[in-house]
């Protein structure tokens, strides 16, 4: 049975998440990734199959469905 890596909880909700990955130094958004999220801590977990499909998408011959511009800010402590 799945348990949270952070708190050990076994309670999860199933949802879809958007994640940004860094591929060769550039951000790539993957939308609607199926995930299980710990109800206690909010930590997301992806199945091995999902992780492998994402890897194939990002490093294979798949083409993005669209491109977007992203504003970039550098956090500076005051």
N, C-alpha and C positions, 0 to 999 in steps of 0.2 A: 504494500500500500504506500502511496505517495505521502511524504511528510515534508514540511517546510524546512529548508536548509538553515534558516535563521532561528526559528522559534520551536520547531518540532511539531507544530500543529498539523493535524490531518484533515482540517476543514478547508476546502477550496471551492471557489466559484469558477464556473467556466465562462469565458468571455472571448472577445477578439480584441487584440491590441495592435497599435501601430508602433513600430520601432525604427530607429535610425541606426544604421550600421556604417562603419568606416571601411570603405573598400578602396585600396590604393590611395589613401589620403583624402578621399572625397566622401561626403555623406550620401547615403543611399537610404531612402525611406521604403519600408515594406509595410503595406497596410493589411489590416484584417487578419492578423496571425492568430490562429486558435491557441489559447493559453489557459492554464489553470492558475488562479491567483489566490494566495493564502488570505483567508478572511481576517486573520489576526494582524499580519504585518504588511500585506499588499505586495508581497514578493511574487513575481510572475515566473511560471515554469512552463517550458515548451517541451513537447515530447521529442524523442530521438528522431522520429519520422519527420516531424515539422522542422526540426533543426537541419536535417539533411536536405529537405526540400528548399529551405532558405539558402543553404550553401550552394546548391545546384543553380538556383535562380541567380545568385549574385556572382558566381564564378563560372557559370556555363554560358550557353549561347542564347539565353533568354533575353528579350528586349524589354525595356521598361514600357509601361502602358502610357506614361506621360512624364514630362519633366516640369520642375517648378524652380523658381528662384527662391533662395533662402537668405534672409538678412542675418549677418553674423556680428555678434558683439563679443568683446573681450572684457571679462569681469576685472575690475581694478579695485582693490581694497582702498578705502579712503583713509 
